Structures are given as C-alpha cells and as structure tokens.
Amino acid sequence: MRVLIAEDDPDLASELAKVMRAAGFATDTAENGEDAVHLGDTEPYDAAVVDVGMPRLDGFSVVQQWRAAARNFPVLILTARDTWSDKVQGFRAGADDYLTKPFVSEEVVMRVRAMIRRASGYAASIVQCGGLVFDSQMGGFEFEGEPLRLTGFEWRVLSTLMLRKELVVSRSELIERVYEFNSDANSNSIEVIIGRLRRKIGACMIETVRGHGYRLTCSRE
Amino acid sequence: MSETAAPKARGPLSLHARIALSAFALVIVALVGCGFVMEHWIVRVVSASFDEKIDLQVLSLAGAIDREGRLVEDQVAYLPDLEFRGQGWGWSVRTAAGEWRGGERFAVSRRYPPDPDYARDLLSADATSEKGVPMHVRYELVGLPSGKAEIMVAAPRLVMDEPVAKGFRWIVGTLALLSLGLGAAAILQLRFGLRPLRKLQQAVAAVRAGESASLSERQPRELLPLVAEVNALLAQNEAGLAYARRHVANLAHGLKTPLTTLSLRLAREGASPESRALVAQLDRRIAHHLRRARSAAAGIGERGRADLAQVAADLAFAMHHVHGTRGIAYAIDVPQPCELAVDREDLDEMVGNLLDNAGKWAHTQVRLKARIDRQLVLIDVCDDGPGIAADDISMALRPGARLDEDEMGYGFGLAIVQELAQLYGGRLALGRSADLGGLNVELALPRRA
C-alpha cells in the first residue's frame, strides 16, 4: 500500500514518512501543494496525508483539485488550527478525516489504515480470507491463528491483495503500490515477493491470472 | 494613574439647531431691516403727500399777500382752518405790515433745513399747539418790496401719523406672515437637506450591526469624501482583522508543526513518558493562548452575524465524517431564519464542540433543536449516551477538567463553549435529555433581530 504525504516542513515530512514506512506503507512526499496535486494526479495512492498550510497551494485546494479530477483516494487533512470552521472547510473540500497537530505516530497510522479500509468497502476492521485474517486497524496478519511475519514489501503486496480479495490486481498496479516514487522498481521482484508469500500462506491462495495479474482467493485451500 | 469621571461636557450644537438658529436669525434681521426700510418709505411717501396738501395752503396764502405786505383774505378761496374745520389746523402770516392768524394757535419748536428733494422753497418745522398737540408745520419765507413775509400752515401730526401707523401695521402683519412662511420653509429645507445625513447615520449603524459591509457610494457630493474615508477605515479594520487571524493561523502552524515533529521523534527514539507528557502540556498551553489571541482578534460582539441553520448543516456534514463511521445519526431542527449576533467562527466552535462531544458519547443518535425565545436563541444538543451525573455537572464546566481520562471528553469542550458563550452574553446549562436519556446541553446565545 502506498501513501502520499504532502507537508512543507521537511522535518515533519521526514518523521511522518518514517512513521508510515515503519507501518509498512510505501511513502512519497511532496513539499508544496502543486507537487502534491501532480503526484496525486499521476500516481496510484491508497491514501494521502495533506497539511493545510502549504506554500503555492493550500491543502484544501489540493484536495479540491484531486476531487475535481476524480481522484478519489482517501485524504487525511493535517491542521494546526483546531477549529471547527477549518474542519468543515476540509470536509467540504473533499477530505475524509482530519488530524490536529500535534499528534502521536500511532494515531496517524490508525487513521490512514481506517480510511483505506473504509475506502475499500469494509466496515469492520477485521478482514478474513480463508485462514488468513487481516486486522486492518492494527495492520497485523494472522494465518490459521498464528501471527504472520512479513517483510515491508510482503506486507504491502498482501494488504493490497487482501483489501481486494477475489479481484484481480495487475502486476503493474502492484508494482505502483509497493514501490515509492524514486525507487528502482524491478518488475521481477513482484514475482519474488509473491513466491515468498505463497510459501507463507499456501500457494493456492494467490492465483496467477495469466496476462492479467494476481488474485487472492479464499474459496480453496 | 487613576481615572476620574469627568462631568459630561455639553457637546457642540446639533446641525439642526445650527441651521435652524442661523436661518431664524437671518430671517429676523432681514425682516426687521425690511420693516425699517419700508417704514422709512411709508413715512416719506405719506409725509410728501401730506406736505403737498399743506403746501397748497401755504402757496394760496402767499398769493393773497399784496405788495404792501398785507393779507387779502378775500383772495383765499378757503383758509386752511376753514377748509379743514374741526381738524385742528392753524396758520399764520407775518409781514412788515402785520400779522394774521387763523385756526389753532401754535408755537414753532424746531425748524428743519431745506429738503433738497423738494424743488419748492417751502420748509418744514415742528410745533406745538396751545392745547399741547404736536403739529407739523410747512412755511415759506417770501421777499416782498416791503420786506420779508413768513407764511406758516400747521396741521396736527396725528393727521400724518395715522396713515403711517396704519401702513406700518400692515407691513408688520405681512412681515410676520412672511417670517412664519420662511420658518416653515426652513424646517422643510432642514428635513430635506439633512435627510442624506440621517440616512448615512442609519447606514453606519447597519455596518456596525453587521448588516452591510460598507457604506453606499450613492451619496450627495458633499458627503462622498466622508463616506470614502469611513469605507477606507472599514476596509483597513477588516484587513487588520484578517491579518490578525492569518497571523494566529500562521502562529498555530509555525508552533504546532515542529511540536508534531518533536512528538513523532520522541516516540521513534523511545523517549520517556515524562518527555512525551511535556509535549502534550506544551500543546495545551499553545492551544489555550492561540484561542485567546483569536478571540481578541475577532472583536467579539461588534459585528458578529451567523446563520445557525447554515452552521448546523455544515457541522452535521462534518460530524457525518467524524462520527458517522460509528453509525451516529445527527438530526438538526433549526427554525429559519435564525440569525445570531455571534461571529461565524465562534458559533462554529461552540456548536461544533457540542455536536462532537455528543457524538463521542452517543450510542446511535444526536439531536440539535433550536428555538427562539425573545432576544435569545436556545440551542439544545442532546444524545442517547450515558449523560453526566448531577454531581459532575459543575466539574464538567471547569476549564481543563475532564471527566474522561482516555478521550478529549465533555469537560474540555464544554468549558470552551461556556467561555465563548459568556463573552457574547450567553450561557450554557447541562441536564438530562428527556427524549434521548443522555446529556442535554442548552446553549443560549443572543439573537440578531
């Protein structure tokens, strides 16, 4: 899963990126509103964390532009001012949630996870697929009652497949949701990650749909 | 330095009084002057015609004096005393040959110099009759071979004064009517002339009440500079307010962003709970002072105006995002129109905190119902949550007091609402909701008529 952090303060952007990466998310950062609009328009994000007070274009306008361009990934607004006027303005602009500075790292991660879960159409935080259980709020996986130990890349691929279980996810989309903007994505590495995941949860759970991509399926052992 | 209450000084005269007084003074001066001039001319015209009548008598007497200086009475068709019999006329002719008199006897008291307006050589004098009646005298000095002759004819002044007085009475009456007319015209003029000023006063009051943002430029030419100055002042005030608010927003952003970084870094580096508590304390202090700064910048109560229906609808939309995922339904019932004399942002803050608090504690629903009670709007926000025990109500309104330790709960939000409501002369009351069973918060705020 991949998120965009739009924050003009480099220190905070860097800390937030560390927090999000530690939680398993592929994370890009934009240091002004215009860059944020561009990245949101061109990259497939699962969610965005947008600061209101950014140079060139404020956070509200960034969200408005995304919504006008039918970019519907969930957006968490970060505000320094804890006023309802600002929150109303944020929601009216198209934001899905808000967080007032300062906040603790767990809170931003939980909010982003909850937004992604809701956007994927799951009301409950627990998503199940056969013997595989994903706690979308805490971010952990269990397989047949045992906690599943995953690397960062494995977590990103499996959580993406889990939230779209029984649907085919293309390899290119998996690549885009696993790798950050400036990283050198190796297309073969997705096969390597899928192979490792199949060893952990059973080969039959992740189907290869030739010419299309991969599908997490719950119906067969 | 102590301030002492100075006695209330009398302000300068009102414009109405100034214009009315000056118009009144001008009318009085003009009419009195006019009266004097007209009286002078009446006196002149009446006395000229009177003199003409007397002069005729003098000339006919002069014509009846023969070469030796004797008055030949037979040559006078009518002697003055006989022609104006019973009217108190008198005459005298004095020559070297003798003196002749008729009618009322009189003694000359004052002689006037020749009047250049009269071509005739006749002169005027004042006299008094033997009965003490003031007389007007016309006389002529005629040179005769036998010496000088003086011919005098006297008529009672009353004969001349009466038409003058009558004319004067007419003039005074006419002028009095004229002054009444001018006074009425001046009042109309005042009302018509000062109407733009009265309208301007209403327009300024409307700006102060928040009904309009600036004064209309459709004004008489003389008022335009004043209106332009007032509008410039309003714009400056507005810009200052916007600047102050922007400054507060920038300050919030500038302080809270590094604080967030610090908080995240402390967590990442595994700092002690005490260090993390310090960040939380710092945040509370910053939030407190920013709220103070914002309230000071808002110029509370001056030009506040907000539509409760709009505010409640916007906030319900926001609450749907905040608490909607927990299945909390918000019902809003606000009569329309429902305008409050409160700054929009402050109303957002008060109602937002109430709806948010209710949403945190509600099981399934929150209701906002507003009703108008004379000069107040009573806003009830209730939920179907556990409510607050009667003993805890006073504690809930103490700033910083929190009844819930895990969540920003009733206490913190309600104290902010109470503080803001009191600034506007409103109040906050807590109780139990009869309908939903949870907490009922009644917020009373001033209505804008």
Interface residues (C-beta under 8 A of the other chain):
Chain A: D9 D11 L12 E15 L16 K18 V19 A22 D51 V52 G53 L78 A80 R81 D82 T83 W84 S85 K87 V88 F91 R92 A95 D96 D97 T100 K101 P102 F103 V104 S105 E106 A114 R118 A123
Chain B: V248 A249 N250 A252 H253 G254 L255 K256 T257 P258 L259 T260 T261 L262 S263 L264 R265 A267 R268 R276 V279 D283 A287 L290 R294 D314 L315 F317 A318 H321 V322 T325 R344 E345 D348 E349 V351 G352 N353 D356
